[in-house]
Amino acid sequence: MELGYCAVFLILFLSTSSCEASTSVEKQLNFKECLLTHLDGNSESIEKIIFTSSSSLYPKVLDSLEQNPRWLNSSRKPLVILTPFHESEVQAAIQCSKEHGLQLRVRSGGHDYEGLSYLSKVPFVMVDLINICSIHINLDDETAWVQAGASLGELYYKISQASKVHGFSAGTCPSIGIGGHISGGGQGTLMRKHGLAADHVLDAYLIDANGKIHDRKSMGEDVFWAIRGGSATSFGVILAWKISLVRVPPIVTVFNVQRTLEEGATDLIHKWQYIAPELHEGLFIRVFVENSGDKSKKFQATFNSVFLGGIDKLIPLMNESFPELGLQAKDCTEMSWIQSVMYIAGYNKDDPLELLLNRTTMFKSSFKAKSDFVNEPIPKSGLEGAWKMILEEDTLAVVILDPYGGRMSEISESEIPFPHRKGNLYNIQYLVSWEENSIEASKRHLHWAKMIYRYMTPYVTKSPRAAYFNYKDLDLGKNKHENTSYSKASVWGEKYFKGNFRKLAQIKTKFDPQNFFRNEQSIPLLNSNHY
């Protein structure tokens, strides 16, 4: 009896799937046996840290730090998840991945915008650093050692328990992992006063492709330069950062002022472009522009601010520089710096600080983000066109404008790999999020992100059109082969790192010549001829 096309296809599919499943199980077993060998055969301890796709706890471990549900339905999940407690277990994971031809991806907080620690087209091991998360504060020299799996919230909380006049200049989302955040730069509300998180790194522990642990001295100044804002996962596995704390006043002031289009939001944002980067460096005013997340066509702009001082100093500053906003004392709230961290993260002033220890984000939905930098004020007509596109989107669409200037303009573009310094007025993040769980919905909202990005082309930086590495965006380009050529990778690399990209590739070529640490947007080898 002759088989029909569909029946033949089904048999071939089942046969292929069976072979792939068999191969996966074999690779998992081989990897596990390899770990046993490298860790002196302690099977009891290994069972506590290794999770294969057949493990009952695998889904829970995979989903525990997931920040973007878009990744959960993918078939390109890790072959094995490892949750090490000790550096020796990370070293063994590196060695066994090499021995068995597996890639290795690292997760410290799960916030990678493109899910590169969750997904790969080739078999890979996820090393989840959630258990490598200790924090040691030293107020004598105003420093801290922070392991890579700790979150920003945990760091901020720990600092607040040790001192009322110290903080750290980093991001606004408490659940972000320290390991990845600093390795991409780390901008936040203190950057106009103190610069980025990466600007405050004094030392680091890094495991290389041979399993050797380096500090700043043994890795060398080139590699130490590269990992502070230049994609540390391209060079090794970060175990810990030594950071310098910053001084903060006992009292800071926050405000949220909301305006609609009818209340002159466009005029205010147009003016904000000119004054926000020139304000007192202790005054950070960012702008959220968003729709209502439905088809009601409601528009709102929120001026969200942290000022390092009291209301008595803030109001005269605002009256002089930005009187159009009409800020009054009743709009402002004084609080401690750690309370402002809570406030900016979306909590209430008097909520318990222990909420900062929660590793789960407050709001979870599928999202796509893109980024830009602006060095010339956008005309009102350009802003109005962007607002129109925001109102046309039928789910939550947000454009976030973060002001630069201050300390950000004083640090050289080549001081660390993060190059977006003098001349930038502000950074833009375009973000669209949705609840629908369908391919069609995803395509529709991803299309909106590309449309607004295309629309903004005339108004943002050029040659290259710059982007922020921590807002990773695979639309800019990606490595398609094991050794994508430097010239191909430059398409996306120069957007993130500008003139620093070539130096990063030179350092990568010397430190990881076999390109073991790689992903879709890892630093390439300079001498690769693959296309």
C-alpha positions as CSV (number, residue, x, y, z in Angstrom):
1,M,0.0,0.0,0.0
2,E,1.4,3.3,-1.0
3,L,1.9,5.9,1.7
4,G,0.5,9.4,1.2
5,Y,2.8,12.4,1.5
6,C,1.4,13.4,4.9
7,A,2.0,9.9,6.3
8,V,5.5,9.8,5.0
9,F,6.2,13.2,6.4
10,L,4.8,12.1,9.8
11,I,7.0,9.0,9.9
12,L,10.1,11.0,9.0
13,F,9.2,13.7,11.6
14,L,8.6,11.1,14.4
15,S,11.8,9.3,13.4
16,T,13.8,12.6,13.4
17,S,12.3,13.7,16.7
18,S,13.1,10.4,18.3
19,C,16.7,10.6,17.1
20,E,17.0,14.1,18.4
21,A,15.5,13.2,21.8
22,S,17.8,10.2,22.1
23,T,20.8,12.4,21.2
24,S,19.7,15.0,23.8
25,V,19.4,12.4,26.5
26,E,22.8,11.0,25.6
27,K,24.4,14.5,25.8
28,Q,22.8,15.2,29.1
29,L,24.1,11.9,30.6
30,N,27.6,12.6,29.2
31,F,27.6,16.1,30.6
32,K,26.5,14.8,34.0
33,E,29.1,12.1,34.0
34,C,31.7,14.7,33.1
35,L,30.7,16.9,36.0
36,L,31.0,13.9,38.3
37,T,34.5,13.3,37.1
38,H,35.6,16.9,37.5
39,L,33.9,17.3,40.9
40,D,35.4,14.1,42.4
41,G,32.3,11.9,42.0
42,N,30.1,13.7,44.5
43,S,26.8,12.7,42.9
44,E,24.6,13.9,45.9
45,S,25.8,17.5,45.5
46,I,25.5,17.4,41.7
47,E,21.9,16.3,41.9
48,K,21.1,19.5,43.8
49,I,22.5,21.8,41.1
50,I,21.8,20.0,37.8
51,F,18.5,20.0,36.0
52,T,17.8,18.3,32.6
53,S,14.7,18.6,30.5
54,S,13.4,15.4,32.1
55,S,13.8,16.7,35.6
56,S,10.5,17.6,37.4
57,L,12.0,20.8,38.6
58,Y,13.4,21.9,35.2
59,P,10.4,24.1,34.2
60,K,10.3,25.8,37.6
61,V,14.1,26.5,37.5
62,L,13.9,27.8,33.9
63,D,10.9,30.0,34.6
64,S,12.1,31.3,38.0
65,L,13.9,34.4,36.8
66,E,12.2,34.7,33.4
67,Q,11.3,38.3,32.7
68,N,9.8,38.0,29.2
69,P,7.2,35.2,28.5
70,R,8.1,35.4,24.8
71,W,11.0,32.9,25.5
72,L,9.0,30.2,27.3
73,N,7.3,28.6,24.3
74,S,10.6,28.2,22.4
75,S,12.0,24.8,21.5
76,R,15.5,26.1,21.8
77,K,15.8,25.8,25.6
78,P,18.9,24.7,27.5
79,L,19.8,21.1,27.4
80,V,21.0,21.4,31.0
81,I,20.5,24.0,33.7
82,L,23.2,24.3,36.3
83,T,22.7,26.3,39.5
84,P,26.2,26.2,41.1
85,F,27.0,27.2,44.7
86,H,30.8,27.2,44.2
87,E,33.2,28.5,41.6
88,S,34.5,25.0,41.1
89,E,31.2,24.0,39.7
90,V,31.3,26.8,37.2
91,Q,34.8,25.7,36.2
92,A,33.6,22.2,35.7
93,A,30.7,23.4,33.6
94,I,33.1,25.2,31.3
95,Q,35.4,22.2,31.0
96,C,32.5,19.8,30.3
97,S,30.8,22.1,27.8
98,K,34.1,22.2,25.9
99,E,34.6,18.5,26.1
100,H,31.1,17.6,24.8
101,G,30.7,20.4,22.2
102,L,28.1,22.4,24.0
103,Q,27.7,26.1,24.2
104,L,27.5,27.8,27.6
105,R,25.2,30.7,28.4
106,V,25.1,32.5,31.7
107,R,22.1,33.9,33.6
108,S,22.5,36.3,36.5
109,G,19.1,38.0,36.6
110,G,17.2,36.9,33.5
111,H,16.7,40.4,32.1
112,D,18.5,39.9,28.8
113,Y,16.1,41.7,26.4
114,E,16.6,39.1,23.7
115,G,16.7,36.0,26.0
116,L,20.2,35.0,24.9
117,S,20.7,33.0,28.2
118,Y,17.4,31.1,27.5
119,L,17.7,30.3,23.8
120,S,20.1,28.9,21.3
121,K,19.9,27.1,17.9
122,V,22.6,24.7,19.1
123,P,22.7,22.5,22.3
124,F,23.8,24.6,25.3
125,V,24.2,24.6,29.0
126,M,22.7,27.4,31.1
127,V,24.7,28.4,34.1
128,D,22.3,30.2,36.5
129,L,24.3,32.2,39.1
130,I,21.3,32.7,41.4
131,N,23.1,30.9,44.3
132,I,26.4,32.9,43.8
133,C,25.0,36.0,45.3
134,S,26.9,37.2,48.4
135,I,27.4,40.9,49.1
136,H,30.1,42.3,51.4
137,I,30.0,46.0,52.3
138,N,33.2,47.7,53.5
139,L,32.4,51.2,54.7
140,D,36.1,51.8,55.8
141,D,37.1,52.2,52.2
142,E,33.5,52.7,50.8
143,T,33.6,49.6,48.6
144,A,31.6,46.3,48.2
145,W,32.3,42.9,46.7
146,V,29.1,41.8,45.0
147,Q,28.8,38.3,43.4
148,A,27.3,38.2,39.9
149,G,24.1,36.4,40.9
150,A,23.0,39.1,43.3
151,S,20.3,41.5,42.2
152,L,20.3,45.3,42.3
153,G,17.6,45.2,44.9
154,E,19.7,43.0,47.1
155,L,22.7,45.3,46.7
156,Y,20.7,48.5,47.4
157,Y,19.1,46.8,50.5
158,K,22.4,45.6,51.9
159,I,23.9,49.1,51.4
160,S,21.0,50.7,53.2
161,Q,21.4,48.4,56.2
162,A,25.0,49.5,56.5
163,S,24.8,53.2,55.9
164,K,22.2,56.0,55.5
165,V,24.6,58.1,53.4
166,H,25.9,55.6,50.8
167,G,24.3,54.3,47.6
168,F,25.3,52.9,44.2
169,S,24.9,54.3,40.8
170,A,23.0,51.7,38.8
171,G,19.6,50.7,37.3
172,T,16.0,51.2,38.6
173,C,14.7,47.7,38.4
174,P,15.5,45.8,41.6
175,S,15.4,42.3,40.1
176,I,18.1,42.9,37.5
177,G,21.2,40.7,38.1
178,I,24.5,42.5,38.9
179,G,26.6,40.3,36.6
180,G,25.0,41.3,33.3
181,H,23.9,44.8,34.3
182,I,27.4,46.1,35.0
183,S,28.9,44.3,32.1
184,G,26.7,46.4,29.7
185,G,27.3,49.7,31.4
186,G,24.5,50.2,33.9
187,Q,22.6,53.5,33.7
188,G,20.2,54.8,36.3
189,T,19.0,57.9,38.2
190,L,22.4,58.7,39.7
191,M,24.3,58.7,36.4
192,R,24.3,62.5,35.9
193,K,26.0,62.9,39.3
194,H,28.2,59.7,39.4
195,G,28.3,58.1,36.0
196,L,27.4,54.4,35.2
197,A,27.7,51.3,37.4
198,A,30.6,50.2,35.2
199,D,32.4,53.4,36.0
200,H,32.7,52.3,39.6
201,V,34.2,48.9,39.2
202,L,37.6,48.5,41.0
203,D,38.2,44.8,40.5
204,A,36.5,41.6,39.3
205,Y,36.7,37.8,39.4
206,L,36.4,36.2,36.0
207,I,36.7,32.6,34.9
208,D,38.2,32.2,31.4
209,A,37.6,29.5,28.8
210,N,40.3,27.3,30.4
211,G,38.6,27.4,33.8
212,K,41.2,29.7,35.3
213,I,40.0,32.4,37.8
214,H,41.4,35.8,37.2
215,D,41.3,39.0,39.2
216,R,42.2,42.4,37.7
217,K,45.9,41.8,38.0
218,S,46.0,38.4,36.3
219,M,43.4,39.2,33.6
220,G,45.3,42.4,32.7
221,E,44.1,45.9,32.2
222,D,42.9,45.2,28.6
223,V,40.4,42.5,29.7
224,F,39.5,44.5,32.8
225,W,38.7,47.4,30.5
226,A,36.6,45.2,28.2
227,I,34.3,43.5,30.7
228,R,33.2,46.9,32.2
229,G,30.5,47.7,29.7
230,G,31.8,45.6,26.7
231,S,29.9,42.4,27.2
232,A,31.6,40.3,29.9
233,T,30.0,37.2,28.6
234,S,32.1,37.4,25.5
235,F,35.2,36.9,27.6
236,G,34.3,34.6,30.4
237,V,32.0,34.1,33.4
238,I,31.9,36.9,35.9
239,L,31.9,35.7,39.5
240,A,32.0,39.0,41.3
241,W,32.6,42.7,41.0
242,K,34.4,45.0,43.5
243,I,32.6,48.3,43.3
244,S,33.1,51.8,44.9
245,L,30.0,53.1,46.7
246,V,28.9,56.7,46.2
247,R,27.8,59.3,48.8
248,V,24.2,60.3,48.9
249,P,22.5,63.0,51.1
250,P,20.3,62.0,54.0
251,I,17.3,63.5,52.2
252,V,16.4,63.4,48.6
253,T,13.3,64.6,46.8
254,V,11.1,62.9,44.2
255,F,8.2,63.9,42.1
256,N,5.9,62.6,39.4
257,V,4.2,65.3,37.3
258,Q,1.8,64.1,34.6
259,R,0.6,66.0,31.6
260,T,-1.7,65.2,28.7
261,L,-1.5,66.6,25.2
262,E,-4.2,69.1,26.1
263,E,-2.1,70.2,29.0
264,G,0.8,71.0,26.8
265,A,2.9,67.8,27.0
266,T,4.5,68.3,23.7
267,D,5.8,71.8,24.5
268,L,7.1,70.6,27.8
269,I,9.0,67.7,26.4
270,H,10.3,69.9,23.6
271,K,11.7,72.3,26.3
272,W,12.9,69.4,28.4
273,Q,15.3,68.3,25.7
274,Y,17.2,71.6,26.0
275,I,17.3,71.9,29.8
276,A,17.4,68.3,31.2
277,P,21.1,67.6,30.2
278,E,22.1,71.1,31.5
279,L,20.4,70.9,34.9
280,H,22.3,70.7,38.2
281,E,24.0,67.2,38.1
282,G,22.1,66.2,41.2
283,L,18.7,66.6,39.4
284,F,17.6,63.7,37.2
285,I,14.3,64.2,35.3
286,R,13.3,61.5,32.9
287,V,10.1,61.4,30.8
288,F,7.7,58.5,30.3
289,V,5.5,58.9,27.2
290,E,2.8,56.3,27.0
291,N,-0.7,55.4,25.8
292,S,-3.4,53.8,27.9
293,G,-2.7,50.3,26.7
294,D,-6.0,50.0,24.9
295,K,-8.0,51.6,22.0
296,S,-9.1,54.7,24.0
297,K,-6.4,56.9,22.4
298,K,-5.4,58.4,25.8
299,F,-1.9,59.9,26.0
300,Q,0.1,60.8,29.0
301,A,3.6,62.2,29.7
302,T,5.1,61.7,33.2
303,F,8.1,63.7,34.4
304,N,9.7,61.4,36.9
305,S,12.5,62.8,39.0
306,V,15.0,62.2,41.8
307,F,16.8,65.2,43.2
308,L,19.8,64.8,45.6
309,G,18.6,67.4,48.1
310,G,15.6,68.9,49.8
311,I,12.5,70.6,48.4
312,D,13.8,74.0,49.6
313,K,16.7,73.7,47.0
314,L,14.7,71.9,44.3
315,I,11.9,74.4,43.8
316,P,14.2,77.4,43.1
317,L,16.2,75.3,40.7
318,M,13.0,74.3,38.8
319,N,11.6,77.8,38.8
320,E,14.8,79.1,37.2
321,S,15.4,76.3,34.7
322,F,12.0,74.7,33.9
323,P,9.2,77.1,35.1
324,E,6.9,75.8,32.4
325,L,6.4,72.5,34.3
326,G,4.8,74.5,37.1
327,L,6.3,72.3,39.9
328,Q,5.1,73.1,43.4
329,A,6.2,71.9,46.8
330,K,3.0,69.9,47.1
331,D,4.1,67.8,44.1
332,C,7.3,66.8,45.8
333,T,8.1,64.2,48.5
334,E,11.2,64.1,50.7
335,M,12.6,60.7,51.6
336,S,15.8,58.8,52.1
337,W,17.8,57.6,49.1
338,I,16.8,54.0,49.6
339,Q,13.1,55.0,49.8
340,S,13.6,56.8,46.4
341,V,14.9,53.5,45.0
342,M,11.6,51.9,46.1
343,Y,9.6,54.9,44.7
344,I,11.3,54.8,41.3
345,A,10.8,51.0,41.2
346,G,7.0,51.5,41.6
347,Y,6.6,50.9,45.3
348,N,5.2,53.3,47.9
349,K,7.4,55.4,50.1
350,D,6.6,53.4,53.3
351,D,6.5,49.9,51.8
352,P,9.0,47.6,53.6
353,L,12.5,47.7,52.2
354,E,12.5,43.9,52.1
355,L,10.4,44.1,48.9
356,L,13.7,45.0,47.2
357,L,14.8,41.4,47.8
358,N,12.1,40.0,45.6
359,R,13.7,38.5,42.5
360,T,10.5,38.6,40.5
361,T,9.5,41.7,38.5
362,M,6.3,43.4,39.6
363,F,4.7,43.2,36.1
364,K,5.3,40.4,33.6
365,S,4.2,40.4,30.0
366,S,5.8,39.8,26.6
367,F,7.8,42.8,25.4
368,K,10.1,44.1,22.7
369,A,12.4,47.1,23.2
370,K,14.7,49.1,21.0
371,S,16.9,52.1,21.8
372,D,18.4,55.3,20.4
373,F,20.5,58.3,21.5
374,V,19.7,61.9,20.7
375,N,22.3,64.7,20.3
376,E,20.1,67.4,18.6
377,P,16.7,68.4,20.0
378,I,13.8,66.8,18.1
379,P,11.5,69.4,16.6
380,K,7.9,69.5,17.8
381,S,6.7,68.1,14.5
382,G,8.9,65.1,15.0
383,L,7.7,64.5,18.5
384,E,4.0,64.8,17.4
385,G,4.6,62.1,14.8
386,A,6.0,59.8,17.4
387,W,3.0,60.5,19.7
388,K,0.6,59.6,16.9
389,M,2.3,56.2,16.4
390,I,2.1,55.6,20.2
391,L,-1.6,56.3,20.1
392,E,-2.1,54.0,17.1
393,E,-0.8,51.0,19.0
394,D,-3.6,49.0,20.7
395,T,-1.5,47.7,23.6
396,L,0.9,49.3,26.1
397,A,3.5,51.4,24.2
398,V,6.0,53.4,26.2
399,V,8.8,55.7,25.1
400,I,11.3,56.5,28.0
401,L,13.6,59.5,27.7
402,D,16.6,59.4,30.1
403,P,18.7,62.6,30.3
404,Y,22.5,62.6,30.1
405,G,24.9,65.5,30.7
406,G,26.6,66.1,34.1
407,R,29.1,63.5,34.9
408,M,28.2,61.5,31.8
409,S,29.7,64.3,29.6
410,E,32.9,64.4,31.6
411,I,34.1,60.8,31.2
412,S,36.0,59.9,28.0
413,E,34.3,57.7,25.4
414,S,37.2,55.4,25.6
415,E,37.5,55.2,29.4
416,I,35.4,52.0,29.3
417,P,33.8,50.3,26.3
418,F,30.5,52.2,26.9
419,P,31.0,55.1,24.5
420,H,27.8,57.2,24.8
421,R,29.1,60.2,26.6
422,K,29.7,63.9,25.7
423,G,27.3,65.3,23.1
424,N,24.3,63.0,23.9
425,L,21.3,64.9,25.2
426,Y,19.4,61.8,26.2
427,N,18.8,58.1,25.6
428,I,15.5,56.7,24.2
429,Q,14.0,53.4,25.0
430,Y,11.0,52.3,22.9
431,L,9.1,49.5,24.6
432,V,5.9,47.6,23.6
433,S,4.3,44.9,25.8
434,W,1.4,42.6,25.3
435,E,-0.6,39.9,27.1
436,E,-1.9,37.9,24.1
437,N,-0.2,34.6,23.7
438,S,-0.2,34.1,19.9
439,I,2.3,34.4,17.0
440,E,0.0,36.8,15.3
441,A,-0.1,39.2,18.3
442,S,3.7,39.0,18.6
443,K,4.2,39.8,15.0
444,R,1.9,42.8,15.1
445,H,3.5,44.3,18.1
446,L,7.1,43.6,16.9
447,H,6.1,45.4,13.7
448,W,5.1,48.4,15.7
449,A,8.5,48.5,17.4
450,K,10.2,48.4,14.0
451,M,7.9,51.1,12.6
452,I,8.5,53.7,15.4
453,Y,12.3,52.9,15.2
454,R,12.2,53.6,11.5
455,Y,10.2,56.7,11.9
456,M,12.7,58.2,14.4
457,T,15.7,57.7,12.0
458,P,16.0,61.4,11.0
459,Y,16.0,62.6,14.6
460,V,18.6,60.4,16.3
461,T,22.4,59.8,16.2
462,K,23.9,58.8,12.9
463,S,27.1,57.2,11.6
464,P,26.5,55.0,13.5
465,R,23.0,55.1,14.8
466,A,23.9,54.3,18.4
467,A,22.2,51.9,20.7
468,Y,22.5,50.8,24.4
469,F,23.9,47.3,24.8
470,N,21.8,46.6,27.9
471,Y,18.7,47.2,25.8
472,K,19.9,44.4,23.5
473,D,18.2,44.3,20.1
474,L,18.8,41.5,17.6
475,D,17.1,43.6,14.8
476,L,20.4,45.5,14.6
477,G,22.2,42.3,13.4
478,K,23.5,39.1,14.8
479,N,26.3,36.5,14.5
480,K,25.0,33.7,12.3
481,H,28.0,31.4,12.4
482,E,30.5,30.0,15.0
483,N,33.0,32.6,13.9
484,T,31.1,35.4,12.2
485,S,33.5,37.8,10.6
486,Y,34.5,41.1,12.3
487,S,33.2,43.1,9.4
488,K,29.8,41.4,9.6
489,A,29.6,41.8,13.4
490,S,30.5,45.5,13.0
491,V,27.0,46.2,11.6
492,W,25.6,45.8,15.1
493,G,28.8,46.1,17.2
494,E,29.6,49.7,16.2
495,K,26.1,50.8,17.2
496,Y,26.6,49.6,20.7
497,F,30.3,50.4,21.1
498,K,31.3,52.9,18.3
499,G,35.0,53.2,18.0
500,N,35.6,50.9,21.0
501,F,34.3,47.8,19.0
502,R,37.6,47.1,17.3
503,K,39.6,47.2,20.5
504,L,37.1,44.8,22.1
505,A,37.6,42.4,19.2
506,Q,41.4,42.6,19.6
507,I,41.1,41.8,23.3
508,K,38.7,39.0,22.6
509,T,41.0,37.4,20.0
510,K,43.9,37.3,22.4
511,F,41.9,36.2,25.5
512,D,39.5,33.7,24.0
513,P,41.1,32.7,20.7
514,Q,38.8,29.7,20.2
515,N,35.7,31.9,20.6
516,F,34.3,29.6,23.3
517,F,32.2,32.3,24.9
518,R,29.8,33.3,22.1
519,N,26.2,34.1,21.4
520,E,24.2,36.0,18.7
521,Q,25.7,39.3,19.8
522,S,29.1,38.4,21.4
523,I,32.3,40.2,20.5
524,P,33.8,38.5,17.4
525,L,37.4,37.4,16.8
526,L,39.2,40.1,14.9
527,N,41.0,37.7,12.5
528,S,37.9,35.6,11.6
529,N,37.4,35.2,7.9
530,H,34.1,33.4,8.1
531,Y,31.1,35.0,6.4
